[in-house]
Amino acid sequence: MNSTEQTSNRPAALEGTHHWIITVEQPGRASLTIDGSCTPGLGATRRDVFRDVKAFAESKHPDLRGANVVFFALESNQI
């Protein structure tokens, strides 16, 4: 299963302050790339967001629970 999925088609005004992308892979079996936006809570770290995003990906695709993360990006959602 190779797939790309967008987690939100919301208007820009409703997007979070940060955009994230994660790719996970079960070597030789499956991979997944998804993206979305979020607004981290006060005092949240990049690591906190990474863990939340990975948990989100695993909740949406349980067959990839425990998969290797091969890419993660978290950036400001402003241009």
C-alpha positions in Angstrom: 0.0 0.0 0.0 1.6 3.3 -1.1 -0.7 6.2 -0.6 -0.8 9.9 0.0 -3.7 11.5 1.8 -4.4 15.1 2.9 -6.0 15.3 6.3 -7.8 18.6 5.7 -9.5 20.6 3.0 -10.4 23.4 5.3 -10.4 27.1 4.2 -7.1 28.8 5.0 -8.7 30.8 7.9 -9.3 27.5 9.7 -5.8 26.0 9.2 -3.4 25.5 12.1 -0.4 27.6 12.7 1.9 24.8 11.5 1.9 22.4 8.6 3.3 18.9 9.0 4.2 16.0 6.7 5.1 12.5 7.8 6.1 9.4 5.9 6.1 6.0 7.6 7.1 2.6 6.2 6.9 -1.0 7.1 9.9 -2.2 5.0 8.9 -4.3 2.1 5.2 -4.2 3.1 3.7 -0.7 3.1 4.3 3.0 3.2 2.2 6.1 3.9 2.7 9.8 3.5 0.1 12.2 5.1 0.0 15.8 5.9 -2.1 18.2 7.9 -2.0 21.3 10.0 -2.1 21.9 13.8 -1.7 24.6 16.3 0.6 23.4 19.1 -0.4 24.1 22.6 1.5 26.7 24.7 4.9 25.2 25.7 4.6 22.3 23.2 7.9 21.1 21.7 8.7 19.8 18.2 9.0 16.4 19.8 5.5 16.7 21.3 4.1 17.5 17.9 6.0 14.6 16.3 4.6 12.1 18.7 1.1 13.4 18.3 1.4 13.3 14.5 2.8 9.7 14.6 0.0 8.6 16.9 -2.5 10.3 14.5 -1.1 8.4 11.5 -1.2 5.1 13.4 -4.8 5.7 14.5 -5.8 6.2 10.9 -3.8 3.3 9.6 -3.4 0.7 12.4 -1.6 -1.7 10.0 1.3 0.8 10.1 1.5 0.9 13.9 5.2 0.8 14.9 6.3 1.6 11.4 9.7 3.4 10.7 9.5 7.1 10.3 11.4 8.0 7.1 10.5 11.6 6.9 9.0 14.3 9.2 8.6 18.0 8.6 7.0 20.7 10.8 7.0 24.3 9.6 5.1 27.5 10.0 1.9 27.4 8.0 2.5 31.0 6.7 3.9 32.0 3.3 
